Amino acid sequence: MTKVILPELGEGIDKAIVSYWYHKEGDKVKEKEDLVELTTDKATFNLPSPCNGVLVNILCPEGQTVHIGEALAEIDENG
């Protein structure tokens, strides 16, 4: 199981808001494909999938604030 983690975003930015999930739980995803849209005070950006697999668990729903290092979702690489 691979966790999708919110990476370092830049100096002074320690959190982001989940704007939109491009996939729902149970969907197959491909590595580097847009997975989720996030918004900070300074920008809106897409976080790509770190691997191929099935999105099995969305841990942070749309509208939720997530901090650097927190898991956003889990992907089953064997799915």
C-alpha positions as CSV (number, residue, x, y, z in Angstrom):
1,M,0.0,0.0,0.0
2,T,1.4,3.4,-1.0
3,K,0.4,6.5,0.9
4,V,-0.1,9.8,-1.0
5,I,1.7,12.4,1.2
6,L,1.4,16.1,0.9
7,P,5.0,17.2,0.0
8,E,7.0,20.3,1.0
9,L,5.4,23.2,-0.9
10,G,7.8,26.0,-0.4
11,E,9.0,28.4,2.3
12,G,6.3,29.5,4.7
13,I,3.7,27.1,3.3
14,D,2.7,24.4,5.8
15,K,-0.8,23.4,4.7
16,A,-3.2,23.1,1.7
17,I,-6.9,22.6,1.2
18,V,-8.1,19.7,-0.9
19,S,-10.1,21.3,-3.7
20,Y,-11.0,18.4,-6.0
21,W,-10.3,14.7,-6.3
22,Y,-9.9,13.6,-10.0
23,H,-10.7,10.0,-9.1
24,K,-13.0,8.2,-6.6
25,E,-12.2,5.3,-4.4
26,G,-12.0,2.1,-6.5
27,D,-10.6,3.9,-9.6
28,K,-7.5,2.7,-11.3
29,V,-4.8,5.4,-11.4
30,K,-1.6,5.7,-13.3
31,E,1.7,7.1,-12.1
32,K,2.2,10.8,-12.7
33,E,-1.5,11.2,-13.6
34,D,-3.3,14.1,-11.8
35,L,-4.8,12.7,-8.6
36,V,-6.0,15.7,-6.5
37,E,-6.1,19.5,-6.8
38,L,-4.9,21.4,-3.8
39,T,-5.0,25.1,-2.9
40,T,-2.7,27.2,-0.7
41,D,-2.6,30.9,0.1
42,K,-0.4,31.4,-2.9
43,A,-1.4,28.9,-5.6
44,T,-3.6,26.1,-6.8
45,F,-1.8,22.9,-8.0
46,N,-2.3,19.3,-8.9
47,L,-0.6,16.5,-7.0
48,P,0.1,13.4,-9.3
49,S,-0.2,9.8,-8.3
50,P,3.1,8.4,-7.0
51,C,2.4,5.0,-8.6
52,N,0.1,2.8,-10.7
53,G,-2.7,1.0,-8.8
54,V,-6.1,1.4,-7.3
55,L,-7.2,4.4,-5.2
56,V,-8.5,2.4,-2.2
57,N,-8.9,5.1,0.5
58,I,-9.3,8.9,0.3
59,L,-8.3,10.1,3.8
60,C,-8.9,13.8,3.2
61,P,-12.2,14.7,1.5
62,E,-12.7,17.9,-0.6
63,G,-12.7,21.0,1.6
64,Q,-10.4,19.6,4.3
65,T,-7.1,21.2,5.3
66,V,-4.1,19.0,5.2
67,H,-0.6,19.7,6.6
68,I,2.8,18.9,5.1
69,G,3.7,15.2,5.6
70,E,0.1,14.1,6.1
71,A,-1.4,11.3,4.1
72,L,-4.1,12.3,1.6
73,A,-5.0,8.8,0.3
74,E,-3.8,5.2,-0.1
75,I,-3.1,3.4,-3.4
76,D,-3.0,-0.4,-3.7
77,E,-0.2,-1.1,-6.2
78,N,-1.4,-4.7,-6.5
79,G,-5.0,-3.7,-7.4
